[in-house]
Amino acid sequence: MDPLSIGLVAGTVLAALGTAALAGLKGWNAWLELKRLELTHSFADGHLPPAGNRIELADLRERVRKLEAIAAGIDL
């Protein structure tokens, strides 16, 4: 192999590694920003979900309770 080929392969590998590192860092920063927004949003709400979400959660719990009863063979 001649030195030019080795240099081209090394340059290509370094460019690909740099691009992957840059993409990873951008993704990491976006994830951190999302977590910051989630934290500030939850503190602003006083840790209470909106009423609609609580009603949905209660409905889902009732469905799970019914499915567990069906699975256990209990008639409601």
All heavy atoms as TSV, in Angstrom:
chain	resi	resn	atom	element	x	y	z
A	1	MET	N	N	0.844	-1.179	0.000
A	1	MET	CA	C	0.000	0.000	0.000
A	1	MET	C	C	0.889	1.243	0.000
A	1	MET	O	O	1.868	1.312	0.726
A	1	MET	CB	C	-0.901	0.021	1.217
A	1	MET	CG	C	-1.973	-1.053	1.220
A	1	MET	SD	S	-3.047	-0.890	2.635
A	1	MET	CE	C	-4.349	0.075	2.002
A	2	ASP	N	N	0.494	2.172	-0.754
A	2	ASP	CA	C	1.273	3.405	-0.816
A	2	ASP	C	C	0.786	4.384	0.271
A	2	ASP	O	O	-0.319	4.266	0.793
A	2	ASP	CB	C	1.181	4.022	-2.210
A	2	ASP	CG	C	-0.237	4.359	-2.620
A	2	ASP	OD1	O	-1.168	3.871	-1.954
A	2	ASP	OD2	O	-0.420	5.110	-3.594
A	3	PRO	N	N	1.622	5.334	0.626
A	3	PRO	CA	C	1.273	6.275	1.703
A	3	PRO	C	C	0.024	7.119	1.401
A	3	PRO	O	O	-0.705	7.500	2.317
A	3	PRO	CB	C	2.498	7.170	1.815
A	3	PRO	CG	C	3.612	6.421	1.178
A	3	PRO	CD	C	2.995	5.502	0.182
A	4	LEU	N	N	-0.237	7.379	0.129
A	4	LEU	CA	C	-1.416	8.174	-0.213
A	4	LEU	C	C	-2.704	7.428	0.136
A	4	LEU	O	O	-3.646	8.005	0.698
A	4	LEU	CB	C	-1.396	8.529	-1.709
A	4	LEU	CG	C	-2.542	9.400	-2.200
A	4	LEU	CD1	C	-2.538	10.749	-1.484
A	4	LEU	CD2	C	-2.456	9.589	-3.698
A	5	SER	N	N	-2.761	6.139	-0.138
A	5	SER	CA	C	-3.934	5.332	0.184
A	5	SER	C	C	-4.145	5.268	1.693
A	5	SER	O	O	-5.274	5.388	2.179
A	5	SER	CB	C	-3.785	3.911	-0.356
A	5	SER	OG	O	-3.724	3.918	-1.757
A	6	ILE	N	N	-3.076	5.067	2.428
A	6	ILE	CA	C	-3.166	5.005	3.885
A	6	ILE	C	C	-3.670	6.347	4.426
A	6	ILE	O	O	-4.520	6.398	5.321
A	6	ILE	CB	C	-1.804	4.617	4.502
A	6	ILE	CG1	C	-1.446	3.185	4.107
A	6	ILE	CG2	C	-1.846	4.754	6.019
A	6	ILE	CD1	C	-0.044	2.766	4.493
A	7	GLY	N	N	-3.160	7.439	3.884
A	7	GLY	CA	C	-3.595	8.767	4.322
A	7	GLY	C	C	-5.059	9.021	4.020
A	7	GLY	O	O	-5.784	9.606	4.838
A	8	LEU	N	N	-5.512	8.597	2.841
A	8	LEU	CA	C	-6.923	8.774	2.482
A	8	LEU	C	C	-7.844	7.951	3.385
A	8	LEU	O	O	-8.890	8.436	3.828
A	8	LEU	CB	C	-7.152	8.397	1.016
A	8	LEU	CG	C	-6.640	9.398	-0.017
A	8	LEU	CD1	C	-6.806	8.834	-1.424
A	8	LEU	CD2	C	-7.391	10.710	0.121
A	9	VAL	N	N	-7.457	6.715	3.649
A	9	VAL	CA	C	-8.268	5.869	4.533
A	9	VAL	C	C	-8.297	6.464	5.939
A	9	VAL	O	O	-9.360	6.555	6.572
A	9	VAL	CB	C	-7.734	4.420	4.550
A	9	VAL	CG1	C	-8.386	3.606	5.648
A	9	VAL	CG2	C	-7.942	3.752	3.200
A	10	ALA	N	N	-7.154	6.897	6.447
A	10	ALA	CA	C	-7.101	7.489	7.781
A	10	ALA	C	C	-7.922	8.776	7.844
A	10	ALA	O	O	-8.644	9.014	8.820
A	10	ALA	CB	C	-5.648	7.765	8.165
A	11	GLY	N	N	-7.837	9.596	6.820
A	11	GLY	CA	C	-8.620	10.830	6.787
A	11	GLY	C	C	-10.114	10.551	6.757
A	11	GLY	O	O	-10.905	11.225	7.435
A	12	THR	N	N	-10.513	9.555	5.976
A	12	THR	CA	C	-11.924	9.196	5.892
A	12	THR	C	C	-12.432	8.666	7.230
A	12	THR	O	O	-13.529	9.020	7.672
A	12	THR	CB	C	-12.137	8.139	4.794
A	12	THR	OG1	O	-11.625	8.649	3.559
A	12	THR	CG2	C	-13.592	7.776	4.642
A	13	VAL	N	N	-11.634	7.834	7.877
A	13	VAL	CA	C	-12.018	7.292	9.184
A	13	VAL	C	C	-12.138	8.416	10.204
A	13	VAL	O	O	-13.091	8.466	10.984
A	13	VAL	CB	C	-11.017	6.209	9.650
A	13	VAL	CG1	C	-11.235	5.854	11.101
A	13	VAL	CG2	C	-11.138	4.979	8.776
A	14	LEU	N	N	-11.196	9.338	10.211
A	14	LEU	CA	C	-11.256	10.458	11.150
A	14	LEU	C	C	-12.461	11.363	10.888
A	14	LEU	O	O	-13.117	11.824	11.827
A	14	LEU	CB	C	-9.962	11.269	11.091
A	14	LEU	CG	C	-8.756	10.646	11.787
A	14	LEU	CD1	C	-7.511	11.486	11.539
A	14	LEU	CD2	C	-9.005	10.513	13.272
A	15	ALA	N	N	-12.760	11.595	9.624
A	15	ALA	CA	C	-13.930	12.418	9.290
A	15	ALA	C	C	-15.220	11.731	9.729
A	15	ALA	O	O	-16.125	12.375	10.284
A	15	ALA	CB	C	-13.958	12.698	7.791
A	16	ALA	N	N	-15.334	10.430	9.504
A	16	ALA	CA	C	-16.528	9.681	9.917
A	16	ALA	C	C	-16.652	9.672	11.439
A	16	ALA	O	O	-17.751	9.836	11.986
A	16	ALA	CB	C	-16.464	8.259	9.379
A	17	LEU	N	N	-15.545	9.496	12.138
A	17	LEU	CA	C	-15.556	9.500	13.602
A	17	LEU	C	C	-15.962	10.872	14.133
A	17	LEU	O	O	-16.758	10.978	15.067
A	17	LEU	CB	C	-14.186	9.101	14.131
A	17	LEU	CG	C	-14.056	8.975	15.642
A	17	LEU	CD1	C	-14.972	7.889	16.169
A	17	LEU	CD2	C	-12.620	8.683	16.017
A	18	GLY	N	N	-15.443	11.913	13.515
A	18	GLY	CA	C	-15.809	13.266	13.938
A	18	GLY	C	C	-17.283	13.550	13.707
A	18	GLY	O	O	-17.955	14.154	14.546
A	19	THR	N	N	-17.801	13.106	12.563
A	19	THR	CA	C	-19.219	13.304	12.260
A	19	THR	C	C	-20.097	12.543	13.251
A	19	THR	O	O	-21.099	13.071	13.742
A	19	THR	CB	C	-19.529	12.848	10.828
A	19	THR	OG1	O	-18.671	13.565	9.928
A	19	THR	CG2	C	-20.968	13.085	10.461
A	20	ALA	N	N	-19.719	11.314	13.568
A	20	ALA	CA	C	-20.493	10.519	14.517
A	20	ALA	C	C	-20.447	11.148	15.910
A	20	ALA	O	O	-21.458	11.190	16.617
A	20	ALA	CB	C	-19.969	9.085	14.565
A	21	ALA	N	N	-19.286	11.644	16.315
A	21	ALA	CA	C	-19.164	12.288	17.616
A	21	ALA	C	C	-20.010	13.558	17.682
A	21	ALA	O	O	-20.678	13.826	18.686
A	21	ALA	CB	C	-17.696	12.607	17.905
A	22	LEU	N	N	-20.007	14.333	16.621
A	22	LEU	CA	C	-20.808	15.553	16.574
A	22	LEU	C	C	-22.299	15.236	16.653
A	22	LEU	O	O	-23.043	15.884	17.398
A	22	LEU	CB	C	-20.502	16.333	15.295
A	22	LEU	CG	C	-21.195	17.681	15.146
A	22	LEU	CD1	C	-20.736	18.639	16.233
A	22	LEU	CD2	C	-20.895	18.265	13.780
A	23	ALA	N	N	-22.734	14.221	15.924
A	23	ALA	CA	C	-24.144	13.818	15.962
A	23	ALA	C	C	-24.522	13.321	17.354
A	23	ALA	O	O	-25.598	13.636	17.872
A	23	ALA	CB	C	-24.409	12.739	14.915
A	24	GLY	N	N	-23.631	12.569	17.986
A	24	GLY	CA	C	-23.889	12.086	19.337
A	24	GLY	C	C	-24.000	13.220	20.345
A	24	GLY	O	O	-24.874	13.211	21.213
A	25	LEU	N	N	-23.119	14.204	20.219
A	25	LEU	CA	C	-23.167	15.345	21.134
A	25	LEU	C	C	-24.430	16.182	20.935
A	25	LEU	O	O	-25.025	16.661	21.907
A	25	LEU	CB	C	-21.930	16.216	20.949
A	25	LEU	CG	C	-20.632	15.636	21.532
A	25	LEU	CD1	C	-19.451	16.512	21.150
A	25	LEU	CD2	C	-20.728	15.513	23.033
A	26	LYS	N	N	-24.852	16.354	19.688
A	26	LYS	CA	C	-26.097	17.097	19.446
A	26	LYS	C	C	-27.287	16.354	20.041
A	26	LYS	O	O	-28.182	16.960	20.643
A	26	LYS	CB	C	-26.309	17.303	17.948
A	26	LYS	CG	C	-25.462	18.393	17.357
A	26	LYS	CD	C	-25.876	18.664	15.938
A	26	LYS	CE	C	-26.325	20.092	15.907
A	26	LYS	NZ	N	-26.882	20.518	14.658
A	27	GLY	N	N	-27.307	15.041	19.893
A	27	GLY	CA	C	-28.378	14.235	20.474
A	27	GLY	C	C	-28.377	14.309	21.992
A	27	GLY	O	O	-29.426	14.410	22.630
A	28	TRP	N	N	-27.198	14.248	22.588
A	28	TRP	CA	C	-27.066	14.341	24.041
A	28	TRP	C	C	-27.580	15.692	24.540
A	28	TRP	O	O	-28.316	15.761	25.522
A	28	TRP	CB	C	-25.607	14.131	24.424
A	28	TRP	CG	C	-25.337	14.290	25.888
A	28	TRP	CD1	C	-24.707	15.324	26.491
A	28	TRP	CD2	C	-25.694	13.391	26.934
A	28	TRP	NE1	N	-24.647	15.122	27.840
A	28	TRP	CE2	C	-25.245	13.951	28.146
A	28	TRP	CE3	C	-26.361	12.167	26.961
A	28	TRP	CZ2	C	-25.448	13.315	29.365
A	28	TRP	CZ3	C	-26.553	11.552	28.182
A	28	TRP	CH2	C	-26.101	12.123	29.359
A	29	ASN	N	N	-27.197	16.770	23.864
A	29	ASN	CA	C	-27.656	18.102	24.268
A	29	ASN	C	C	-29.170	18.227	24.129
A	29	ASN	O	O	-29.832	18.826	24.982
A	29	ASN	CB	C	-26.958	19.189	23.449
A	29	ASN	CG	C	-25.552	19.438	23.926
A	29	ASN	OD1	O	-25.232	19.225	25.083
A	29	ASN	ND2	N	-24.696	19.878	23.017
A	30	ALA	N	N	-29.735	17.665	23.083
A	30	ALA	CA	C	-31.183	17.714	22.904
A	30	ALA	C	C	-31.883	16.923	24.004
A	30	ALA	O	O	-32.917	17.348	24.531
A	30	ALA	CB	C	-31.560	17.174	21.527
A	31	TRP	N	N	-31.322	15.773	24.378
A	31	TRP	CA	C	-31.912	14.965	25.445
A	31	TRP	C	C	-31.850	15.707	26.773
A	31	TRP	O	O	-32.827	15.699	27.538
A	31	TRP	CB	C	-31.179	13.623	25.528
A	31	TRP	CG	C	-31.770	12.700	26.543
A	31	TRP	CD1	C	-32.865	11.907	26.390
A	31	TRP	CD2	C	-31.286	12.479	27.870
A	31	TRP	NE1	N	-33.088	11.211	27.544
A	31	TRP	CE2	C	-32.146	11.535	28.468
A	31	TRP	CE3	C	-30.215	12.978	28.598
A	31	TRP	CZ2	C	-31.951	11.092	29.768
A	31	TRP	CZ3	C	-30.031	12.533	29.900
A	31	TRP	CH2	C	-30.891	11.600	30.473
A	32	LEU	N	N	-30.717	16.349	27.055
A	32	LEU	CA	C	-30.595	17.121	28.290
A	32	LEU	C	C	-31.599	18.273	28.322
A	32	LEU	O	O	-32.207	18.550	29.361
A	32	LEU	CB	C	-29.174	17.666	28.441
A	32	LEU	CG	C	-28.104	16.665	28.842
A	32	LEU	CD1	C	-26.748	17.348	28.872
A	32	LEU	CD2	C	-28.407	16.049	30.181
A	33	GLU	N	N	-31.776	18.943	27.199
A	33	GLU	CA	C	-32.743	20.037	27.143
A	33	GLU	C	C	-34.162	19.521	27.373
A	33	GLU	O	O	-34.953	20.157	28.075
A	33	GLU	CB	C	-32.650	20.753	25.785
A	33	GLU	CG	C	-33.524	21.969	25.666
A	33	GLU	CD	C	-33.192	23.058	26.672
A	33	GLU	OE1	O	-32.017	23.177	27.076
A	33	GLU	OE2	O	-34.119	23.792	27.070
A	34	LEU	N	N	-34.482	18.353	26.819
A	34	LEU	CA	C	-35.793	17.754	27.045
A	34	LEU	C	C	-36.006	17.464	28.525
A	34	LEU	O	O	-37.065	17.754	29.083
A	34	LEU	CB	C	-35.923	16.472	26.228
A	34	LEU	CG	C	-37.180	15.645	26.480
A	34	LEU	CD1	C	-38.411	16.385	25.979
A	34	LEU	CD2	C	-37.063	14.292	25.820
A	35	LYS	N	N	-34.997	16.916	29.169
A	35	LYS	CA	C	-35.114	16.618	30.599
A	35	LYS	C	C	-35.256	17.897	31.412
A	35	LYS	O	O	-36.007	17.938	32.388
A	35	LYS	CB	C	-33.908	15.803	31.081
A	35	LYS	CG	C	-33.870	14.413	30.513
A	35	LYS	CD	C	-35.130	13.676	30.904
A	35	LYS	CE	C	-35.250	12.348	30.227
A	35	LYS	NZ	N	-36.504	11.682	30.525
A	36	ARG	N	N	-34.553	18.944	31.025
A	36	ARG	CA	C	-34.692	20.227	31.727
A	36	ARG	C	C	-36.116	20.753	31.603
A	36	ARG	O	O	-36.707	21.235	32.568
A	36	ARG	CB	C	-33.721	21.248	31.151
A	36	ARG	CG	C	-32.323	21.119	31.648
A	36	ARG	CD	C	-31.463	22.297	31.196
A	36	ARG	NE	N	-30.068	21.931	31.326
A	36	ARG	CZ	C	-29.256	21.646	30.329
A	36	ARG	NH1	N	-29.681	21.711	29.079
A	36	ARG	NH2	N	-28.008	21.311	30.548
A	37	LEU	N	N	-36.678	20.658	30.399
A	37	LEU	CA	C	-38.056	21.108	30.190
A	37	LEU	C	C	-39.042	20.274	30.993
A	37	LEU	O	O	-39.998	20.801	31.567
A	37	LEU	CB	C	-38.413	21.055	28.707
A	37	LEU	CG	C	-37.791	22.128	27.827
A	37	LEU	CD1	C	-38.106	21.857	26.359
A	37	LEU	CD2	C	-38.282	23.501	28.220
A	38	GLU	N	N	-38.820	18.961	31.055
A	38	GLU	CA	C	-39.701	18.101	31.838
A	38	GLU	C	C	-39.642	18.476	33.314
A	38	GLU	O	O	-40.670	18.511	33.987
A	38	GLU	CB	C	-39.314	16.637	31.656
A	38	GLU	CG	C	-39.710	16.057	30.321
A	38	GLU	CD	C	-39.257	14.619	30.159
A	38	GLU	OE1	O	-38.537	14.099	31.036
A	38	GLU	OE2	O	-39.609	14.014	29.141
A	39	LEU	N	N	-38.449	18.738	33.812
A	39	LEU	CA	C	-38.310	19.100	35.226
A	39	LEU	C	C	-38.973	20.435	35.539
A	39	LEU	O	O	-39.683	20.562	36.537
A	39	LEU	CB	C	-36.830	19.144	35.619
A	39	LEU	CG	C	-36.150	17.792	35.777
A	39	LEU	CD1	C	-34.661	17.988	36.002
A	39	LEU	CD2	C	-36.764	17.012	36.912
A	40	THR	N	N	-38.753	21.429	34.698
A	40	THR	CA	C	-39.353	22.735	34.966
A	40	THR	C	C	-40.867	22.667	34.802
A	40	THR	O	O	-41.597	23.320	35.541
A	40	THR	CB	C	-38.782	23.826	34.045
A	40	THR	OG1	O	-38.981	23.448	32.687
A	40	THR	CG2	C	-37.315	24.050	34.312
A	41	HIS	N	N	-41.353	21.859	33.879
A	41	HIS	CA	C	-42.793	21.720	33.675
A	41	HIS	C	C	-43.432	21.048	34.887
A	41	HIS	O	O	-44.485	21.469	35.347
A	41	HIS	CB	C	-43.079	20.921	32.407
A	41	HIS	CG	C	-44.529	20.720	32.132
A	41	HIS	ND1	N	-45.362	21.746	31.782
A	41	HIS	CD2	C	-45.307	19.609	32.179
A	41	HIS	CE1	C	-46.586	21.281	31.622
A	41	HIS	NE2	N	-46.577	19.983	31.852
A	42	SER	N	N	-42.802	20.002	35.418
A	42	SER	CA	C	-43.398	19.298	36.546
A	42	SER	C	C	-43.379	20.159	37.801
A	42	SER	O	O	-44.303	20.116	38.603
A	42	SER	CB	C	-42.681	17.972	36.794
A	42	SER	OG	O	-41.370	18.197	37.255
A	43	PHE	N	N	-42.342	20.971	37.989
A	43	PHE	CA	C	-42.307	21.847	39.152
A	43	PHE	C	C	-43.321	22.976	39.018
A	43	PHE	O	O	-43.907	23.411	39.996
A	43	PHE	CB	C	-40.910	22.430	39.361
A	43	PHE	CG	C	-39.947	21.448	39.966
A	43	PHE	CD1	C	-38.763	21.159	39.335
A	43	PHE	CD2	C	-40.246	20.808	41.146
A	43	PHE	CE1	C	-37.881	20.244	39.879
A	43	PHE	CE2	C	-39.376	19.895	41.695
A	43	PHE	CZ	C	-38.185	19.604	41.066
A	44	ALA	N	N	-43.559	23.437	37.807
A	44	ALA	CA	C	-44.515	24.523	37.597
A	44	ALA	C	C	-45.942	24.053	37.882
A	44	ALA	O	O	-46.776	24.820	38.347
A	44	ALA	CB	C	-44.406	25.046	36.173
A	45	ASP	N	N	-46.223	22.778	37.620
A	45	ASP	CA	C	-47.565	22.246	37.850
A	45	ASP	C	C	-47.808	21.874	39.303
A	45	ASP	O	O	-48.914	21.498	39.667
A	45	ASP	CB	C	-47.805	21.007	36.987
A	45	ASP	CG	C	-47.961	21.351	35.524
A	45	ASP	OD1	O	-48.164	22.539	35.228
A	45	ASP	OD2	O	-47.885	20.437	34.701
A	46	GLY	N	N	-46.812	21.950	40.130
A	46	GLY	CA	C	-46.976	21.547	41.520
A	46	GLY	C	C	-47.097	20.043	41.674
A	46	GLY	O	O	-47.698	19.556	42.615
A	47	HIS	N	N	-46.576	19.291	40.740
A	47	HIS	CA	C	-46.551	17.837	40.756
A	47	HIS	C	C	-47.940	17.211	40.652
A	47	HIS	O	O	-48.137	16.069	40.999
A	47	HIS	CB	C	-45.845	17.310	42.005
A	47	HIS	CG	C	-44.426	17.750	42.108
A	47	HIS	ND1	N	-43.449	17.301	41.266
A	47	HIS	CD2	C	-43.814	18.623	42.942
A	47	HIS	CE1	C	-42.299	17.866	41.585
A	47	HIS	NE2	N	-42.502	18.674	42.604
A	48	LEU	N	N	-48.936	17.950	40.234
A	48	LEU	CA	C	-50.262	17.392	40.035
A	48	LEU	C	C	-50.589	17.374	38.543
A	48	LEU	O	O	-50.491	18.393	37.881
A	48	LEU	CB	C	-51.319	18.219	40.767
A	48	LEU	CG	C	-51.308	18.148	42.280
A	48	LEU	CD1	C	-52.352	19.091	42.844
A	48	LEU	CD2	C	-51.551	16.739	42.760
A	49	PRO	N	N	-50.981	16.201	38.028
A	49	PRO	CA	C	-51.358	16.163	36.611
A	49	PRO	C	C	-52.697	16.861	36.408
A	49	PRO	O	O	-53.488	16.992	37.342
A	49	PRO	CB	C	-51.472	14.667	36.323
A	49	PRO	CG	C	-51.674	14.015	37.637
A	49	PRO	CD	C	-51.022	14.903	38.665
A	50	PRO	N	N	-52.978	17.300	35.206
A	50	PRO	CA	C	-54.275	17.919	34.924
A	50	PRO	C	C	-55.416	16.940	35.203
A	50	PRO	O	O	-55.237	15.727	35.218
A	50	PRO	CB	C	-54.204	18.263	33.443
A	50	PRO	CG	C	-52.766	18.251	33.098
A	50	PRO	CD	C	-52.093	17.320	34.057
A	51	ALA	N	N	-56.592	17.479	35.414
A	51	ALA	CA	C	-57.745	16.646	35.775
A	51	ALA	C	C	-58.038	15.599	34.698
A	51	ALA	O	O	-58.393	14.463	35.006
A	51	ALA	CB	C	-58.955	17.526	36.011
A	52	GLY	N	N	-57.911	15.985	33.440
A	52	GLY	CA	C	-58.161	15.029	32.353
A	52	GLY	C	C	-57.239	13.837	32.422
A	52	GLY	O	O	-57.658	12.694	32.206
A	53	ASN	N	N	-55.978	14.075	32.741
A	53	ASN	CA	C	-55.023	12.975	32.854
A	53	ASN	C	C	-55.357	12.086	34.041
A	53	ASN	O	O	-55.204	10.869	33.986
A	53	ASN	CB	C	-53.604	13.512	32.984
A	53	ASN	CG	C	-53.084	14.076	31.686
A	53	ASN	OD1	O	-53.654	13.840	30.632
A	53	ASN	ND2	N	-52.010	14.836	31.758
A	54	ARG	N	N	-55.805	12.687	35.145
A	54	ARG	CA	C	-56.163	11.881	36.312
A	54	ARG	C	C	-57.367	11.002	36.021
A	54	ARG	O	O	-57.444	9.864	36.456
A	54	ARG	CB	C	-56.429	12.786	37.519
A	54	ARG	CG	C	-55.139	13.346	38.098
A	54	ARG	CD	C	-55.419	14.134	39.328
A	54	ARG	NE	N	-55.881	15.452	38.869
A	54	ARG	CZ	C	-56.304	16.406	39.661
A	54	ARG	NH1	N	-56.367	16.222	40.946
A	54	ARG	NH2	N	-56.676	17.573	39.166
A	55	ILE	N	N	-58.335	11.550	35.275
A	55	ILE	CA	C	-59.508	10.752	34.911
A	55	ILE	C	C	-59.095	9.598	34.002
A	55	ILE	O	O	-59.545	8.462	34.173
A	55	ILE	CB	C	-60.577	11.646	34.242
A	55	ILE	CG1	C	-61.135	12.624	35.266
A	55	ILE	CG2	C	-61.675	10.808	33.609
A	55	ILE	CD1	C	-62.018	13.707	34.677
A	56	GLU	N	N	-58.211	9.883	33.036
A	56	GLU	CA	C	-57.719	8.828	32.152
A	56	GLU	C	C	-56.992	7.752	32.935
A	56	GLU	O	O	-57.161	6.564	32.684
A	56	GLU	CB	C	-56.749	9.434	31.121
A	56	GLU	CG	C	-57.352	9.628	29.767
A	56	GLU	CD	C	-56.333	10.139	28.778
A	56	GLU	OE1	O	-55.278	9.511	28.613
A	56	GLU	OE2	O	-56.602	11.190	28.186
A	57	LEU	N	N	-56.172	8.173	33.881
A	57	LEU	CA	C	-55.421	7.225	34.698
A	57	LEU	C	C	-56.368	6.357	35.519
A	57	LEU	O	O	-56.184	5.146	35.620
A	57	LEU	CB	C	-54.458	7.979	35.615
A	57	LEU	CG	C	-53.478	7.147	36.413
A	57	LEU	CD1	C	-52.600	6.313	35.496
A	57	LEU	CD2	C	-52.621	8.047	37.274
A	58	ALA	N	N	-57.405	6.943	36.083
A	58	ALA	CA	C	-58.386	6.170	36.841
A	58	ALA	C	C	-59.100	5.173	35.942
A	58	ALA	O	O	-59.349	4.029	36.340
A	58	ALA	CB	C	-59.377	7.107	37.512
A	59	ASP	N	N	-59.426	5.588	34.708
A	59	ASP	CA	C	-60.076	4.696	33.757
A	59	ASP	C	C	-59.164	3.526	33.404
A	59	ASP	O	O	-59.602	2.375	33.349
A	59	ASP	CB	C	-60.466	5.479	32.499
A	59	ASP	CG	C	-61.236	4.634	31.513
A	59	ASP	OD1	O	-62.147	3.903	31.943
A	59	ASP	OD2	O	-60.918	4.706	30.301
A	60	LEU	N	N	-57.892	3.806	33.186
A	60	LEU	CA	C	-56.941	2.735	32.863
A	60	LEU	C	C	-56.778	1.773	34.038
A	60	LEU	O	O	-56.700	0.555	33.843
A	60	LEU	CB	C	-55.590	3.336	32.473
A	60	LEU	CG	C	-55.550	4.021	31.110
A	60	LEU	CD1	C	-54.192	4.685	30.904
A	60	LEU	CD2	C	-55.827	3.038	29.994
A	61	ARG	N	N	-56.743	2.309	35.241
A	61	ARG	CA	C	-56.636	1.434	36.424
A	61	ARG	C	C	-57.858	0.524	36.536
A	61	ARG	O	O	-57.746	-0.651	36.887
A	61	ARG	CB	C	-56.484	2.275	37.681
A	61	ARG	CG	C	-55.115	2.862	37.824
A	61	ARG	CD	C	-54.985	3.629	39.112
A	61	ARG	NE	N	-53.643	4.202	39.220
A	61	ARG	CZ	C	-53.349	5.273	39.914
A	61	ARG	NH1	N	-54.294	5.898	40.586
A	61	ARG	NH2	N	-52.118	5.722	39.950
A	62	GLU	N	N	-59.031	1.063	36.257
A	62	GLU	CA	C	-60.261	0.262	36.295
A	62	GLU	C	C	-60.216	-0.838	35.246
A	62	GLU	O	O	-60.589	-1.985	35.505
A	62	GLU	CB	C	-61.470	1.164	36.083
A	62	GLU	CG	C	-62.789	0.445	36.102
A	62	GLU	CD	C	-63.133	-0.169	37.449
A	62	GLU	OE1	O	-62.585	0.289	38.474
A	62	GLU	OE2	O	-63.944	-1.105	37.471
A	63	ARG	N	N	-59.737	-0.514	34.054
A	63	ARG	CA	C	-59.611	-1.523	33.003
A	63	ARG	C	C	-58.646	-2.629	33.411
A	63	ARG	O	O	-58.918	-3.811	33.192
A	63	ARG	CB	C	-59.133	-0.884	31.701
A	63	ARG	CG	C	-60.174	-0.086	30.991
A	63	ARG	CD	C	-59.595	0.447	29.707
A	63	ARG	NE	N	-60.539	1.250	28.966
A	63	ARG	CZ	C	-60.267	1.805	27.814
A	63	ARG	NH1	N	-59.088	1.647	27.262
A	63	ARG	NH2	N	-61.179	2.523	27.193
A	64	VAL	N	N	-57.522	-2.240	33.996
A	64	VAL	CA	C	-56.538	-3.235	34.438
A	64	VAL	C	C	-57.150	-4.120	35.507
A	64	VAL	O	O	-56.972	-5.342	35.512
A	64	VAL	CB	C	-55.253	-2.544	34.942
A	64	VAL	CG1	C	-54.357	-3.522	35.666
A	64	VAL	CG2	C	-54.510	-1.902	33.781
A	65	ARG	N	N	-57.891	-3.513	36.441
A	65	ARG	CA	C	-58.529	-4.290	37.499
A	65	ARG	C	C	-59.505	-5.309	36.903
A	65	ARG	O	O	-59.533	-6.471	37.307
A	65	ARG	CB	C	-59.259	-3.361	38.469
A	65	ARG	CG	C	-59.786	-4.065	39.712
A	65	ARG	CD	C	-60.583	-3.131	40.591
A	65	ARG	NE	N	-61.827	-2.683	39.972
A	65	ARG	CZ	C	-62.935	-3.422	39.851
A	65	ARG	NH1	N	-62.947	-4.648	40.291
A	65	ARG	NH2	N	-64.016	-2.917	39.281
A	66	LYS	N	N	-60.279	-4.890	35.900
A	66	LYS	CA	C	-61.227	-5.799	35.250
A	66	LYS	C	C	-60.504	-6.910	34.504
A	66	LYS	O	O	-60.914	-8.080	34.561
A	66	LYS	CB	C	-62.132	-5.024	34.300
A	66	LYS	CG	C	-63.174	-4.192	34.996
A	66	LYS	CD	C	-64.045	-3.444	33.998
A	66	LYS	CE	C	-65.073	-2.590	34.715
A	66	LYS	NZ	N	-65.924	-1.845	33.776
A	67	LEU	N	N	-59.429	-6.567	33.810
A	67	LEU	CA	C	-58.663	-7.592	33.083
A	67	LEU	C	C	-58.021	-8.588	34.036
A	67	LEU	O	O	-57.966	-9.787	33.758
A	67	LEU	CB	C	-57.604	-6.929	32.198
A	67	LEU	CG	C	-58.133	-6.212	30.964
A	67	LEU	CD1	C	-57.005	-5.461	30.274
A	67	LEU	CD2	C	-58.788	-7.187	30.009
A	68	GLU	N	N	-57.532	-8.109	35.172
A	68	GLU	CA	C	-56.956	-9.021	36.164
A	68	GLU	C	C	-58.029	-9.948	36.716
A	68	GLU	O	O	-57.784	-11.131	36.944
A	68	GLU	CB	C	-56.304	-8.227	37.293
A	68	GLU	CG	C	-55.002	-7.574	36.888
A	68	GLU	CD	C	-54.434	-6.651	37.964
A	68	GLU	OE1	O	-55.176	-6.281	38.910
A	68	GLU	OE2	O	-53.243	-6.328	37.869
A	69	ALA	N	N	-59.244	-9.422	36.920
A	69	ALA	CA	C	-60.335	-10.256	37.414
A	69	ALA	C	C	-60.700	-11.313	36.382
A	69	ALA	O	O	-60.947	-12.468	36.732
A	69	ALA	CB	C	-61.541	-9.389	37.740
A	70	ILE	N	N	-60.728	-10.922	35.114
A	70	ILE	CA	C	-61.019	-11.885	34.057
A	70	ILE	C	C	-59.948	-12.966	34.006
A	70	ILE	O	O	-60.229	-14.147	33.885
A	70	ILE	CB	C	-61.162	-11.181	32.688
A	70	ILE	CG1	C	-62.428	-10.331	32.676
A	70	ILE	CG2	C	-61.172	-12.185	31.551
A	70	ILE	CD1	C	-62.531	-9.413	31.469
A	71	ALA	N	N	-58.687	-12.554	34.125
A	71	ALA	CA	C	-57.573	-13.500	34.080
A	71	ALA	C	C	-57.630	-14.465	35.271
A	71	ALA	O	O	-57.260	-15.631	35.166
A	71	ALA	CB	C	-56.248	-12.771	34.048
A	72	ALA	N	N	-58.109	-13.978	36.418
A	72	ALA	CA	C	-58.195	-14.822	37.602
A	72	ALA	C	C	-59.460	-15.675	37.591
A	72	ALA	O	O	-59.626	-16.549	38.450
A	72	ALA	CB	C	-58.170	-13.944	38.855
A	73	GLY	N	N	-60.359	-15.439	36.653
A	73	GLY	CA	C	-61.576	-16.221	36.547
A	73	GLY	C	C	-62.685	-15.734	37.450
A	73	GLY	O	O	-63.631	-16.460	37.725
A	74	ILE	N	N	-62.595	-14.504	37.904
A	74	ILE	CA	C	-63.618	-13.942	38.781
A	74	ILE	C	C	-64.615	-13.192	37.923
A	74	ILE	O	O	-64.258	-12.420	37.056
A	74	ILE	CB	C	-62.984	-12.965	39.812
A	74	ILE	CG1	C	-61.964	-13.701	40.657
A	74	ILE	CG2	C	-64.055	-12.326	40.668
A	74	ILE	CD1	C	-61.158	-12.788	41.533
A	75	ASP	N	N	-65.907	-13.438	38.194
A	75	ASP	CA	C	-66.961	-12.738	37.457
A	75	ASP	C	C	-67.291	-11.436	38.154
A	75	ASP	O	O	-67.488	-11.381	39.355
A	75	ASP	CB	C	-68.219	-13.612	37.410
A	75	ASP	CG	C	-68.757	-13.736	36.001
A	75	ASP	OD1	O	-68.167	-13.143	35.098
A	75	ASP	OD2	O	-69.768	-14.449	35.839
A	76	LEU	N	N	-67.328	-10.336	37.381
A	76	LEU	CA	C	-67.667	-9.042	37.977
A	76	LEU	C	C	-69.130	-8.843	37.911
A	76	LEU	O	O	-69.858	-8.395	37.312
A	76	LEU	CB	C	-66.878	-7.911	37.293
A	76	LEU	CG	C	-65.388	-7.984	37.477
A	76	LEU	CD1	C	-64.700	-6.857	36.705
A	76	LEU	CD2	C	-65.034	-7.846	38.950
